[in-house]
Amino acid sequence: MHWLDRFKVFRYHRKQTHRWKGNKAKSLGWTSEESQLCRFEVIARSADFEKKSVLDLGCGYGELFELLDSIYRIRSYTGVDQHTDFLNKAKQNYTEQRCEFLSGDMSKMNLEPHDMVIASGSLNYISRDTDYLTNMITRMFGLANQTVIFNLLNSSQYPSRNTLMSYHPDGVYRFCKTLCDDVSLIEGYAEGDFTIVMNKSV
């Protein structure tokens, strides 16, 4: 992502953090903790995470680890974010040896392949690169040994505005089908949101 776009995202979250002191979900840009958890639960139900390594791109406070590990015994969790304040709190909250938190630009930094690659909310930011989303999906697919899961804002219900970009589910689904035969589109769990699941052949 272009550094100016990254700075805009950083500034957005800094403003949210100051505005909603103590409310982690709203600091991350979710409308509520329930909204965040709803999307996490869809991810958790979308695949078998048992004994899998997980790469969470745009991990925020790392709370997806807590949910996944309450359901499955995941082998390892690596969270990536550019916001060091989020990462510092994540490192304080999740001190297990299975957890690692990395700071940087998830679109460019060197990352090791993982079984499961996740992006919840982190692909919704506006980029001056018109191919940013397709490039990120391709990158995630390359980093995944087994499964890619990500959610996006639905343009038919949530028009792009300010910092956030929305997309048409069918268009994203069709692109994912050019990379992978086994693609699922999940809708109906939250207004203005959809989830894509891509399973690699083994």
Buried (B, 14 or more C-beta within 10 A) or exposed (E): BEEEBBEBBBEBBEEBBEEBEEBBBBBBBBEEBEBBBBBBEBBBEBBEBEEBBBBBBBBBBBBBBEBBBEEBEBBBBBBBBBBEBBBEBBBEBBEEEBBBBBBEEBBEEEBEEBBBBBBBBBBBBBBEEEEBBBBBBBBBBEBBBBBBBBBBBBBEEBEEEEBBBBBEBEEBBEBBEEBBEEBBBBEEBBEBBBBBBBBBEE
